[in-house]
């Protein structure tokens, strides 16, 4: 006579096996940009490449030079009027720092007004198309950004000096880590994100943090110890001519570099994703609005 096991025990074991399986542990959330609210930019202005919120969480602030914001402005005008590509607040003072492709590193005071140029070179080498900025809030206005010479750069507001750091790569976005121990660097060409250590036993070393499904633009800290990376193009191009095909335009990485959420849309790209007050704020060089997704 064959004895049968307790079906309840077997069922519980099966459920536990499913919960502990790698596929369940690495399940990726998907959020659609199709549900995003549209916050229109001023008439004639497109391209909110970077977004920032002040110390009171007011914003978003985005970048656009008035002369270049006029309808019909040509790309040739950029070298004259500037092209801001990254913005970030030093929350203690309320100063807004701007990475401008042509002007260099700039600052606007807490009362607004015209931006002043802080730095145009590092180690005697002029900046070349500065493209991103973030601020180490734990120290006195230490800024990191990058340029087209493949340099990762740091500006120290106390000494008013810029210097090149290690980890040379043609990076795009940069974000200081949540514990201020390393910098997350989006390396566009190979579609990867690296970690560059600025403190501890690994200081001045680079290591791969994540392989991405697309080519990254800006990267920002999220609210959970990870990072939000905007993607301007997928690595695998969909050839099917279908307006309903969804493309991955952004990802959320956990602190270990695992993709835990994908942002998708049927058209368009993203330049930056910022998380604040249970909302995702979406900026894009191609759109005339800032997107906003309410998180569940």
N, C-alpha and C positions, 0 to 999 in steps of 0.2 A: 504494500500500500504506500503510495507516494504522498508525502506530506507537503502541503502548500505553505509558502511563507505568508506572513500577515500582509495583505494587500496594502494596508495603511503604511506599514514600514517601508515597503517597496516604493510606494508613491512618494514618501518623504525623501527617500534616498535619491530618487530621480529628480525631484525638485532641487535638492541641494546640489546635485551634479550640474544642473543647468545654471544655477546661480553662480557656481564657482568656475564655470568654464571660461577660457580666455575670451571667447567671442562676446559673452555677456559682460565681462568686466570692461571690455574695450568698446562697448556699444557707443556709437556716435550720434549725438543729437543733431537734428537738422532744423534750421530756422530759415524761413523764406522772406526775402526782401519784398515780395509782392504784398506783404501785409504792412509794410512800413508807411507811416504818415509822412507827408511831404511838407517841409518847412521852407517856403520859397526864399531864394536869395533876392537881393535888390534887382530891379529891372536891368537887363543887359549884362548881368554878372553870372558867370558859370565857373565851376571848378573849385569847390571847397576841398582842397587837397589835404588840409590838416585842420583839426578842431581842438579847442582848448576851453576849459572852464576855470573860473577864478576861484579864490579861496572861499567864497560864499556859494560856490557851485553854480554861479550864474553863467549863462552862455547859451549855446556855444559861440565862442569867438572863432572866426576863420580869417583867412588871409586873402587880400586882393588889393593891389596898388591901384588907386583911383584912375590914373592916366591909362593904365592897361585894362581897366574894367569897362571902358567905354566901348560901345558897339563898333565893330569894324577895326579894332586895334590889331595891328599885325605883330607877328612874332619878332620881327626886327626891332620893335619898340622895347622889348624886354630888357635889352642890355642898357637902355637909357632909364626906364622907369622901374626896373627891378622885377623879380619874380619870386615872391615869398612861397616857400614850399613846406615849411614846418613852423609850428607855434607851440609854445609851452610857457606856463606861468611858474614863477618862483613864488610860492604861496605865502611865504612870510612877509614879503614886501609888496606883493601885488604887481610886480614888474612882469611884463609880457616880453618874452624873448622870441626872436624871429630868425629862422634860417632862410636867407635870401640867396638864390642861385648866383646872382651877380654882385650884390652889395656886401655879402658876407653875413656875419652875426650881428644882429641889431636888437635894440631894446626900446620898448615904449613904457613910460612910467605909469603908475596906477591911476593917474588922472587923464590918461590918454595923451593925444598930441602927436607930433611928428616923431618918427623913429630915429634914434641915433645909432650910428655904426660903432660897434665895439671892437671888432676884429676883422681883419681881411687876410691874415696870414698866420702860419704856424711854423716855428723853427726856420723862419726866413723864406719859406715857400708860400706863395700866394694861394689862397683858397681857389678852388676851381669847381663851380657849380655845387655849392653847399646845399644839401638836400634833406636834412632831417635834424631835429633837435629834441633833447630831453634834459631834465634837470635832476641832479642828485639833491633831493630836498633835505637830506640828513647833514649836509655840509653847507658852507656859505657859498651858494650860487656856483656850484660846479656844473658846467654844461658840457654835454657831449653831442657831437654831430659828425657828419661825414661829408666827403666831397668826391669829385670824379677822379681824383688822383689815387683813389683806393685807400685813402687815409681815414682812420678813425681818429677824431680830434677831440680835445678837451680844452675848455676855456675856464680859467680860474678868475672869478670876479674880484678876489682879494688882490691878486698880483697883476690883474689885467693882462695876463699872458695866455697865449694858446700854444699847445704842443701836440705833436702827433703821438698816438698810442700804438700799441702793437696790433696784431691781427689785421694785416692789410688785406682788403678785399673790396670789390666793387659793391659796397653795401648800399642799402636804400634807407630803411627805417632803423631807428635805434630806440631802446627803452632801458632805463636803469631798472635793475631787479627790485622786487618788493623789499628785500633786506639790504639793498644798496651794495651788495658784494660783487655783482657782475653786471655787465651790459649785454642785453639781448640785441643781436645784430642780424637784420634781415639781409641775406646774401641773394640778390635777385637772379643772377645768371644760372646757378645750379638749382634754384628753387629750394633753398635751405635756410635754416635759422641757426646761428651760432651763439655760444655763450663766451664772452670775453671777461675773464676774471680781473677785477681791479683791487681785490683785497684777499688776504689769506695765503695759504701755502701755494695756491695755483695762480697767484697774481701774475699778470702779463701773459697768461696762456689762453688759447682758444680751444674750444671743443664743440663738436656738432651737438646741437640740441634737438633738431627735428628736420626731417625731409618733408616737403610740402607738396600738395597736389597742384600747385600753381606757382607763378612768379610773384614774390612778395613786394609790397610797397611799404607802407608804414606799419609799425608795430607799437602797441600800447599795453600797459599793465591792465589786467582785468580786476574784478572785485573778489576773486577767489584764489589769488596766489599764482595765477597763470598769465597768459598773454593773448591778445587779440591781434591777428595778422591779416591785413587786407591783401587781396590778391588781384593784380591787374590783368592776369590771363592764366588759364589753366594750361598745364603741361600737355594734356591729351586734348586735342581739339576735336570737337564733335562735328562730323561732316554732314549729318542729317539736317536738311533744310526744314526745320520744324521750330516754329516760334515758341512752342511749349517745352522744348528741351531745357532743363535746368542746368545752370553752370555754377560751380563753386567759386565764390568771389571773396570769401573770407573764412578763416578758421580760428577756433579757440584752442590754445594749447594749455595743458596743465603744466605744473612746475617741472615735470619730467620730460616735457616735449611731446606728449601724446596728444593727438587731435581728439578732442572730446565734443566739439561742436563744429558744424559746417554752416556757413551762410550761403544761400543759393538764390539765383534769380534767372529769369529767362532772357534778360538782356542787360547790358551795362557792366561796369566794373566798379570796384571800390578802391579808394586811396587810403582811407583810414577808418577804423572802428574804435569808438570810445564808449566805455561803460560807465554809467552814472545813474544813481537813483532808480535802479531796476529797469533801466532803458539802455538800448544800444543806439548810439548816434553814428550815422553813416555819412562819410564824406566821399566825394568822387570828383575827379577832374572833368568828367564828362556830363555832369548833371547841373541843373540850375536850382537845385534844392538840397537841403540837408535831410537825410532820412532818419526816422525814429521808430524803433521797434520796442514795444512793451514786452518785457520778459515775464513769463509765467512763473 
